[in-house]
Amino acid sequence: MTNWMPKLAEGAGPLYLRLAGQIESDIASGTLPVGAKLPPQRNLAYDIGVTLGTVGRAYALVREKGLVSGEVGRGTFVLGSESARTSAPHPTPDFFGGTRALVSPPGLLRLDTTAAPDVGQTAAIETVTARIARDQTRHSLDYVRAPAPSWREAGRAWLAAGDWQPETDDIVPALGAHAAILAVIAAVTAPGDRIVFEQLTYSSVARSAALIGRRPVAVDMDDEGMCPEDFEHLCAQQHPKMAFLMPDMQNPTLGVMSEARRRQIAEIARRYNVWLIEDAVYGSLIGERAIPLAALAPERTFHVGGLSKSVAAGIRAGWVACPPYYAARVQTAYRMLTGGKPFLLAELAARLVLSGEADAIRTRVRREIAEREAIARQLLAGLDFASGPQAPFLWMKLPEPWLSGIFRNAASNEGVLIDEEDEFKPSRTDKIFHRIRIAFSDPPARDDMRRGLGTIRRLLEGGAAGHDNFG
C-alpha cells in the first residue's frame, strides 16, 4: 500500500510523533492491513513536505512498538496483531519525544544511564539500613512531612564547594535532585512562565516543567554552556522567570563554565530578575570545582545536588540550597508535589554523608569512572568525542552519513542502548548536532562495557548502509 497518505494537519506535538501516531491508528483501524507496505521514506517525506529524518524517526517508533518490520532492500511492512502483542519491550516516547527505556529490555546492554557504578557500596548501605531499622523501628515504617536537622546538615555538607557552603536553614532534602528541581520550579514560577534551558541539557526537567504548565525556551550554548549574549537577548525579549543550567560537567556536552562566564550569567540574571537553578549533580564527581553560581548570586540561585552519580542512584537522595527565606516555600511545594519523604531513605542518606561513608564511596566511584573512561578512550581512539576522567559518559560526533536517531536504532538492534541527541533537547528545534551520548557506568563488568563500545566502533566503521532502512 505505497499510496497511503497520512493526515497531519491536526494535532499537536512534533511531526514525527504525529506521523507515528497516524500509522499506529491506521493499523488499528485496518486502513493499513497486515502485510501492507508503507511508502518508502524518501517518497513519503517528499509527498508530505517534511525531512527524511522526521519520517525515519516515525518509522523507527512504530517498528520499536512491534507494529511494523523493516527489511533492508525490501521496505517496511505492517505486522499482525499477534506480532505486536508478543514483541519484546522497547523504549516508548515520553514528553517531547524522549525514547529512553524505562526498564532495560532483556539482553540489551545499557550505555544510556550515568548512575554511580557498582563499587561494592551495597555492603555499607546494608549496614546503615540495618542500624536505622534497629534504632528507629517505628519511624522506618513511615514517611515524614518535616526534615530532621541532621538531614539538612547532611545536605549542607554534601553541597559545599570550595570555600562556599550553604546555610543549614536554607537546605531542603528531597527524593533526588530531579524532585528538588521540580519543587523549586513549582515554588517560584507560575503556569505560563518561561524557563530558559541550554540547547542541549537534562531535558527531563524541561518536560516535567512543561507538564505543570511552564514554557521551556532554548538558549544558544558553546563549549562552556549558556551563551551570555543570547541569554541577555532572550531575557530582554521574552522575560523568562527562571533559567536552568549545569555549570559543572554539563550534560551531555561535558562543558565546564569558567568563573568569568558564571559572573556574566549571574549579572544578567540579576539585571533581569531571573531565578537560577544550578544543577550540580555531576559536579560532585569533580575534585576541585569553580565557584558556584550560588556564591555569586546567592539571592536568586537554587543550588541542587544529590548522590545518584557519585554514591548510589537507588537511595534517591537530593538536596537544594535555597536563597535566604525560600526554604520553607520550596519545602511546602515539595511536599504538595510528592506527598512527603520516606524516613528510611532520608535517614540513610544523612547517615552515609555525616559518617563520611558517602565520601569514601565517592572516592571509589571516581576511581572506577576514571579507569572506565581510559578504556573508552582507548577503544574509541581516532573518533571525534569529548570525554574526561571524571565523567561517566562521552559525547560523540557521528561521522557521515549517520544521523543520531538512526544510529541509536542500529545500536539497539545490536543489543546496545545509547542516547541520541534529541533526548537532550528541551524543546523543538531545527538545530542538528549529529551527536550521541555514550555512558559507561552501568555495566557491572568492564568486559561488558568493552563489548558494548566494541559494537559501537564496529557500527561506525561499517557505515550506515544496511541500517538506515530507507525502504
N, C-alpha and C positions, 0 to 999 in steps of 0.2 A: 504494500500500500504506500508507494512512494509519492502519491499525490496528496497525502494527508497534510492538512494545514492547520496549525493551532490558532486559537483566538486569544490574543494577549492584550486587547485594548483595555479590558477591565482588570481590576485587581491592583494590589499594592505590593511593594517589595521588589527586590532585584529581579531582573528579567529572567535570569536562568532558573530561579526558584519558581516563577510563574509558569515557565515553559515546562519544567519538570512536573509541576502540579497538573498542568493540562494533559500531559502524556499519561500520568497516573489515572486521572479522571476518565480519560477516553478508553483506557484499558479496562477500567472497572465497568464502564457502561457498555462495552462491546464495540465501540466505534473503532478501536484498534483491537481486532481479534487475535487470538493465539496464532502465532506464526507470521503475523503481518510484519513487513519490513518497514522500518522507519526511514524517512528520507535521508540521503547522505548528508552529513553535517554541513559540508560546504554549500550544497544546494539550498538547504533549509535556511542557513544563515543569510544567503543572498535573497531568498524569497521574502523573509520577514524583516530584513533590514537590520540585522544585529551582527555582532562579531562572531567569528568562528569559535572563539573561546567561550562565549555565552552558551552556544549550543553544546559545545563539548562538556561543559560543566553540568548542564541539564541532563544530558545523556548519561553522564557518569553517576549522577544521583539516582536515577531510576534503575541503572544497572546495579548499583550498590544495594538497592532495595529488593533485588531479585526479580524485577518486573520485565527486564529485557536482558538479552545476551549480546555481546559484541564479538563478532568473529572477524579477525583481520582478513581483508581482501573480499569479504562477502557482505558485511554490513551489520546492522543492528536489528534484532528480531524480538518480537513480543513473546514472552514465555507464558506457559499455562499457569493457572492459579495454584496448582499443586507445587510447582517450582517456586513460586513466590512464598508460599507458606513454609516450605522446608529449607529455604535458603539460610545460610549462616548469618549470625548477627553482623551488622555493618554500621559504620558511622551514620548518624542521622543529622540533618541540617538543623542548627539552632538559630537563634535570633541573628539576623543579618548574614545568615549563610554559613556559619561555622560548621565544620563537619568532623570535628574530633570525636572519636569514640568515647562513650561514657564508660563502657566496660570493654576491656580488651577482648576481642574475638579470639576464640581458642586457636592456638597455633601461630598467632601473629606476634611479632617482636615489637615492643613499644619503644620507639625512638621519638615519641611525641610528648613526653612528660619530663618535667625537671624536678620532681620531688627528690628529697635527700636520698642518696644511695644507702643501701644496707651495709652498715659498718659494724654490726653487732649491737646496735643501740637497744634492741628489744630486751636484752638482759637488764639494763638499767631501768627501762620503762616498767618491766615486770616487777622489779624490786620495789620501786617507788609506789607503784599502783597498789601492791600488796600492803605496804605500810599505811597508805591512805585508807584502804578498806578496813584495816585493823583499828586505826586510830580514830577514824571518822565514819563509823559504820552507818549511822543514821543519815548524815549529810551525803554520803556517797551514793545514796539511792535517790537523790533529789536534784533539782536544779535551783538556782538562786536568782534573785532579782537585783541584788546589790553586790558589787565586787568586794571581796575581802581586802584589807590593807596590803597583805602580802602579795596579792595578785597585781596590784598597782605597782608595788615596789619591784616586782619581777619585770614588769614592763618598762619601768624606768631604767633598770639595769640593762635590759636587752636592747633597747632602742638607742642608748647612748652612743655617740660617735665622736671620737677625738675629745676635744675639750667641751663639747656640748652634751648636756644631759637634761632631759625634761624634768619638770616638777612632778612629784608623785601625785599630787591632787589633780593634775591635768591628764592623767592616764585613764583610758577606758579599755579594759580587757574585752576580747571578742573571740568568737569561734572562727579564727583565721583572719588573715589580712583582708580577704575579699569582703567578708561580713563587716569588718570595721570600716572599709571604704564606703560601702553602701549606706551604713549608718550615718556617716559624715554627709554624704550627698543628700540623704533624706532630711537631715537636721538643718542644713543651712541653705538649701535651694528649694525651689517650688516647681510644680509641674509647668512645663513650658520654658524653663530656664535653660540656657545654653551652657554646655560644659565642653571645654577645649581638650582635645586629645591629639597627641602626635599622630602623623600619618600611619605609623605602624606602632602598635602598643599592645598592652594586655587588654584586648578588646572585650573580654568578658565583662569588664566594668562598664564599658560603653553600652553593651547590650542590656545589661542589668539596669543601668540608668534609664535607658530608653523605655524599658518595661514599666518603670514607675513615672513615666511622663516627661523625663528630661530630654534635651535635644543635643546629641553629640555633634560636634563640629571638629573638623580636622585642620591642623596647622602644619605648615611646612617644617621639615626637620633636616638636619645634616648629620655629620659624624658625631656631634656632641649631643644631639637630640633636638629639642624645640628651638626653632629659629626666632631670635628676639624680634627681628623686623616684622616677620609675618604675624607673630603673636600680638605685637602692638597694633598692627593694622587691623587684625581681627577684633581686638578689644575696642578699637575706635569705631569700627563699622557695625559689629554685631552685639556688642555689650554682653559678653558672657558673664555668668555669675561665678564660674569656677574653672580651674584648669587642673588636669591630672597629668603627672609626669613621673618618670623614673630616672633621676639623675645619675644613679649608681648602677652600672651594668644594665642598661636599658634592654628591655625585652621587646623585640627579638634582635635588635641590631648590635647589642653589646656596647653601645656608646656610653662614655662616661663624660658627664658635663664638667667643664672646667669651672674653677671658682669665679673667674671673670664672667662667664656666661650665667652662672647662678645668680650673681649680683644683678645682672641685667634683667633676668626674668623676675626676680624679686621686686626690683624697682618698677617695672612695668605693671606688675600685679598691684603694687601699692598705688600707683598713679591712677589706675582704672578701677580700683576697689574690687579686685578679683581674688576669691579664695584660692588657695593652692592645696592640692593633695600630693604629698611626696611619698611615693611608694618605694620603700627601701627593703623590700623582702629579699631581693638579690644582694643588696648592699651588705647584708650580714655575712656574706661569704668573702667580702673584701677585707683585707687586713688593715690597711691604712686608707680611710675614706676622706674625701674632701669635705669641707664644711657643709653641713646640711642646710637646705633652704629654711628649715625651722629655726636655725640660728640667725639667718639673715633677715627673715620676715616673720618673727615669732607671733605677731599679732594676727596673721592670716594663714598660717601654714599648719596643716594637719599631717603629722609625720607618722607613717604606718609601717609596721614590720611584723614578723612572725617567725615561726620555727619550721615552716614547711620545706624550705630549700636547704636548711642547714642542720636540722635535727631529725624531724620526722613529720611528714605531712599528716599522718593519721591522728596526731594529737589535736589538730585543729586549734592551734594556739596563735593568737594575734593580739596586737595592742595598737592603739592610736594615741599619740601625744597631741593634745588639743591646744589651741590658743587659750590664753587665760580666760576663765569663766565659761568655757564652752563644753567642758567635760560632762556636766550634768545634762545638757541638752542632747549631746551625742549618745550618752548612756540611755536616755529615755527613748530616743529614736531606735537605738539598737534593740532594746527590749521589746518595743512595739513591732519591729520587723521580724524578730526571731523568736520571741517568747521567753527569752532568758538564756542563761548559760549553764550547762551541766556542771555541777560541783566537781565531779571526779576529774574531768578534763582540765578545768581551770586550776584546780589544786595541783594536778600532775605537772602542768606547765610551770607553775610558780615554783614548785619544789625543785624541778630539774634546773631551772635558771638560778635560783638563790643558793642551791647547794654547789654550783659550779659544774654539775654533771652535763648540763646542756652545752657549756663551753667546751668541755672535754670531747663531747660527741662532735661538735662543730669542727674541732681540730682534725679529727679523723675523717670527717666528711670532706674537708678541704683537701686533705692529702689524697683521698681516693679520687676526687674530681680532677686534681692536677695530674694524677697518673693516667686517668682515662683520657683526659684532653691530650696528653702527649701521644697516646696510642692513636687517637683520632687524627692528629696532625700527621703522624707517620703514614697511616693507611690512606689518607686523602691528599697526600703531598702532590703538589702540582695543580690542584684545583683551586678555584677562587673562593675563599671563605674567610670570615672573621672568627676568631676564637681567642681564648685566654685561659691561663692556668687556673683561674678562679671561677670559670663559667661552666655550668653543666650542659651547655649546648653550644652549637656553632651556627653561623648564619651564612649560607652558601649561595653564591650566584650560579645559576644554571647556564651551561653552555648552549649555544644554538643547536637545534631549534626547539629545545624543551620549553614548555610552559609549566608553571608551578603546579597547577591542578592536574595536568596530565601526568607529570612526574609522580605526584603523590599517588595517583591511581596505579601507575606502573609499579611503584614500590610496594603498595598494598597487595597487588596481585602476586608479588614475590615474597609476601609474608612479612613485610616491614612497614610499620606505621610511622609517618613523619608529618610535619605540619607544613602546609603550603602558605604562601604569603597572605592569602585572604583571611586566614584565621586571625591575623593581627591587625586588620583594617577596622577602625572604629565606625566607619560609615562608608557609604557608596562613593567610589572614586574611579576616575579613568586612569589613574596613575598605576603603572605596572612596574614591578621591581625585578621580576623573574628570579625570585629567591625562595629558598625553603629553609626551615629551621630543623636541625637535626640535634636531638637531645640524646644523652648517653648515660644518664644517672640511673635509669630504671632497671635495665637488665641485671639480674642478680650476679651473673658471672661475666667476667671480662671477655671470655671466649664468645659468649652470646653477642656482646657488643661488637666484637671484631667481625663476627659473621654478618651482622646487620650492616655495618659500614662497608664490608666487602661487597655485599649485594648492591648497595647504593653506588659504589665505584664501578661495578660491572655494568649497571644500567647506564650510567653516564658515559662510559667509554663505548658502550654498544650503540648509543644513539637512540633517537625517538622512533625509528622505523619499527613497525610492529606493535607500537604501544599507543599511538595517537588515535586509532580507531576512527579514522575519518569516514570510513564506510563508503 
